[in-house]
Amino acid sequence: MDIFKEEKHRTILEATNEELLELKDKAKDKLWKPIYHIYPQYGLLNDPNGLAYFNGKYHVFHQWYPFGVTHGMKHWAHLESEDLVSWNRLPVAIIPTEKYESHGAYSGNSIEINEELYLYYTGNIKFDKNNRSANQCLAIMNKDGEIKKFENNPIIEGVPNGYTGHVRDPKIFKLKENYYMILGAQRVNETGTFIMYKSIDGIKWELIGELELENFPKEFGYMWECPDYVKIDDKDVLIFSPQGIDKEGNKYNNIFNVIYAIGKLDIDNLKFKVDSYEELDKGFDFYAPQSFKGKDGQALLFAWAGMGEFKYPTDKKLWAHCLTFPRELSISNDKLIQKPVKEILKLSKLEVSENGIVNKKEIIANDNNTYYLKVNLTLNESNNFGINLCSSNEERLELNFNRENNSVSLNRNKMKHRFIEEYGLTREAELNIDKNIDIEVIVDNSIVEIFINGGKITMSTRVFPLEKSTGIEIYADNEIRYNYTKHVLNSGILD
């Protein structure tokens, strides 16, 4: 049987050196390239994969298609760091050259077994444009950084009865003496679920059934992608990316959204009792997050700062998307808290602190879009207030707080370069507004990440400002006090 193949189903091994140099040259424009977020030199980046602290270094892999800004033949790109902020690019880790991964090395995670890093991923198989299957595969990285595919791949061939070819994104974890694999899946009735496998060695796997979520909607979208499981403060947390859920007021406004559920995993009975669940990020561009444990056992997370198969302004420059800055996770009052990792201060090259009173508008001196800003606002009688970012006479990104409605909104409809307009240009979240608001903002040329009140609410967005749009403004309809610290940041990743 002939293998179905389109032009986008090429691997990097099929390119000449001259072609790769040409791709890199076409993508060299730096106007919107981040300097401390992970981004592709050229081509398209999406899901973070295989995140690990292994053998004294942090490892980040991510989905990558080299030849353009479409979702083509996915490879695993690879970077490493000693401190989460200074990243070195390494050779491509996984190139889909085998029949069991004939249409891409899709997402997965990693776990250390026998002093080696086991990289689990989905081998994507397409029979034609509409019909597909999936294999679960393994590559192993030793302490010298050498990566080899497991000689007896796939470790799980095909999909179980009752499911479509949409079974992917293995998450492996260990409980007691056994390893467990969660896979995102779609039933034949086109509803989303998780299916579970069990292993004693991480090599031979046995299907044990679906994971049932108690106290959770029975039908919640047509596919559950990128399952993630992490234990934080003796609580079990599931994170996943359901596709096809309906908008509910200010919730689930993106084409695809990300959910976290806090509760208790009963692995013996394949049940997860949900105590609470919520959207993980209330912004525009946040998908396929993956957690892992850091050097000190802390729970960390990266996500893809992108969304679906939409066009972005950098497409014309032959590169697309980036990852979020790494976040540290904790739990407070049954809510998942996210904060930028403290290592961000290692990038600081200039620190400025000021305080004062805002009456209508206060401008914070700034001439770049690569900074980390911490602001505290004391409100007095103000009802409507906020911060404008990437501001000039021609545009601005608005972060607005409304005390009367107890809400915060992020609005990018005042920006010149608009995109994904069909899903709206404003995102809003409920926020109990008291006398003080703490705001942390990370800006890196074309990505903005906002953390409110110690990370209780996060809002992530891509933004593509004019070169002159570097202004920062605090505004209010009544007098408020402010104090802020701004760190101008050095590069953490280079071409």
Steps between C-alpha positions, in 0.01 A plus 500: 500500500639838399564748779283810480727801471465873439768762445494588871596142593875556468768459761794728551724222369346553156617862485831617361731721706428779254124468559541516878725804474242666276223426752707648781582806291134564414411487870783721627293817556513564876218754540264266686735220600515444876836525673431287808208278394564182303409549132596328172784632287268434207186298437220426743525418870214359703460271804775473763608136533715280721569766764752385760775584743746224417869449568545852638325687219153605393383353172222643285384327185226642282300423188667650194431507127804648323369582152230757563232629733248223443449191716709262293732212587569546870850453639620536860732800532725506809646765731681480832572737787660497842272768644169514303587835339817454292429248224723324250363343184597137443464278193150381414412226748237296314461493123204291372678266259330169582176343375354499853524883502449558128317831542673656796641457848213647700500617860590313817694527822804353672595317817832383640534120511823315578700826487384569145235739373215313331330720240149380418318635195224422253588378153240653273368288212282629217334272246349794311382851583218374722611167645777445748645287777758546773787308656660573835877511470815534709840661460766484771759764591805393696714714732723598208200656325481234230143427389400174335159368405401179675580207273163333557280801429213550511451412865122523443383431147179654372199609703262289713152403381243769563727795417580697187857555375517804729689337788816688594723700733619242757561619857696248708532505878591252772288400800639245743663230287316562174518744211179641358428664166210739439404555138266763365234331290185531296229234521329385180196706608729806480526578870825562683651283772822365652615141458752338733781249464715335766859368495756362742801607291389787274536275194218244501157658543159361588172681428303536824208720392365853506568744782165615639474860620245528782321832566580604143279537189434165331549653156758776469616544142580261218870437579723533808857587406825527691408334831725595789512377858698655786492480879522836679480544877346151541231585246455323167469729200386409149567749221369446149391671181143406400389586150144589409364642826242776482559855615347581840500875559862595566613137498632297207516791255785359288456242228681254731539543874695356794349360820650400832323279753609466864393189688598146592626228268388146585722309259384156611142577401588734212314794650591865550274676749487865397480754784525803271581582139565818307663648192875509543563827316248773419684653205507443125806290417559210737471131418645151555674572833728241656626481858813341644705507819797736522840478664355548848188291444286804420212464252578690180306556181547615140225547241474576133429872456292442191158382398364265234580532131457875476716749314730721710686815387840325508384243245626731225843484664496118489490433874206445733436482872700466820471335840390679813759595758534218756253522789512358850177341621347486847151460648309742721134459600445234235632732228808441291746787540746584222800731531799565276801311631725710723795438268363774275697748712823344374426673169463846655744759364327812630264543796283810552257554791260789557182586690247779478139598439306457177250766414352402163825365348861436598766407245775257597818581313580216261661454159490124440265202506725256686433549870354360822271742684354468851233751599299548820192725486319643805157595376324741739178591315597403146254280311657472155876477466774304330825486308565559131791301354677520163355848481547787253281764338384232257430194716498337841429173679253571780488321837188638665356450849135576577427516871124523459488179295783330692672417172826530312521508121776486241421683179708488183253673267702821514803330343583563134585139420185302572459126465252225593231769507223244451542390864490851640764749608418518872538245778349548845522331839323539832717664766413602855641854502589629846722793599816364339589331172834333426593461134801331342557544128751328273546665160726348236451671163201295383378325813344646814431291813306653789476364856245663732497488881785258536402285203136433591409611148727481196441645154732421210493661158705540189524859383684655206564868575645767276870556562428829679224355722691447824300721737369398843215702654309466827155659481206546739168682524587613852817543701700184567845438645754287321843355549683299241827326423604449141783273386633540148608153396794349314475232236458144617487332160680583179470393137 
